[in-house]
Amino acid sequence: AQSVSQHNHHVILSEAASLELGCNYSYGGTVNLFWYVQYPGQHLQLLLKYFSGDPLVKGIKGFEAEFIKSKFSFNLRKPSVQWSDTAEYFCAVTRYSGAGSYQLTFGKGTKLSVIP
Amino acid sequence: DSGVTQTPKHLITATGQRVTLRCSPRSGDLSVYWYQQSLDQGLQFLIQYYNGEERAKGNILERFSAQQFPDLHSELNLSSLELGDSALYFCASSVGTGARGLNTIYFGEGSWLTVV
């Protein structure tokens, strides 16, 4: 069964520090990869997505992610975090669920706390 | 604002009771997805409907059911509620069936269910 693993449960950084959140998936076929962010008390918002092409994907709010097929990874990065980046981050992968449908499978999430 | 509307935002009910959560997808979206988010299980896919028909089933309990109506809104029915059903229930929508490369899934703000 396909799974999505996020290595860190909780990351604490100071403002201006660089961020890298790990995500690995287990799926042998073609994948679509996503990072969603959930700010406290809010819904999931799409940060960025990879479907094909350039494996370095740029998203909103200065985030980027790199798809490394050989490592089955899609790590999220930001060179300099801000206090407003405090949120929970979810990696997700599409998987084929039959009848022409694809659905997202989420990792368990990584909480990011940024200290001013 | 994602355009996906969920009601109610908060709900407190007793064990053994039944509740209905409602979702209106984004205008033009035909697919509706339900997810459950709890502290121990993370984000779990429950079920997907496309244009009124069930398309995919995830980790949905037999006590739970859903449907999508002709106007494309969806309802998630939770019955014989247990304490462990307390969670945040997200509805999401997309244009199509979530097929690779074509659809981004947008999430509503969620319905907080507390079972006491």
Boltz contact constraints between the chains, C-beta under 6 A:
constraints:
  - contact:
      token1: [A, 32]
      token2: [B, 100]
      max_distance: 6.0
  - contact:
      token1: [A, 43]
      token2: [B, 107]
      max_distance: 6.0
  - contact:
      token1: [A, 43]
      token2: [B, 108]
      max_distance: 6.0
  - contact:
      token1: [A, 43]
      token2: [B, 109]
      max_distance: 6.0
  - contact:
      token1: [A, 43]
      token2: [B, 110]
      max_distance: 6.0
  - contact:
      token1: [A, 44]
      token2: [B, 107]
      max_distance: 6.0
  - contact:
      token1: [A, 46]
      token2: [B, 104]
      max_distance: 6.0
  - contact:
      token1: [A, 51]
      token2: [B, 101]
      max_distance: 6.0
  - contact:
      token1: [A, 97]
      token2: [B, 56]
      max_distance: 6.0
  - contact:
      token1: [A, 99]
      token2: [B, 55]
      max_distance: 6.0
  - contact:
      token1: [A, 100]
      token2: [B, 97]
      max_distance: 6.0
  - contact:
      token1: [A, 101]
      token2: [B, 55]
      max_distance: 6.0
  - contact:
      token1: [A, 101]
      token2: [B, 56]
      max_distance: 6.0
  - contact:
      token1: [A, 101]
      token2: [B, 97]
      max_distance: 6.0
  - contact:
      token1: [A, 101]
      token2: [B, 98]
      max_distance: 6.0
  - contact:
      token1: [A, 102]
      token2: [B, 98]
      max_distance: 6.0
  - contact:
      token1: [A, 102]
      token2: [B, 99]
      max_distance: 6.0
  - contact:
      token1: [A, 102]
      token2: [B, 100]
      max_distance: 6.0
  - contact:
      token1: [A, 103]
      token2: [B, 45]
      max_distance: 6.0
  - contact:
      token1: [A, 103]
      token2: [B, 48]
      max_distance: 6.0
  - contact:
      token1: [A, 103]
      token2: [B, 56]
      max_distance: 6.0
  - contact:
      token1: [A, 103]
      token2: [B, 98]
      max_distance: 6.0
  - contact:
      token1: [A, 106]
      token2: [B, 43]
      max_distance: 6.0
  - contact:
      token1: [A, 108]
      token2: [B, 42]
      max_distance: 6.0
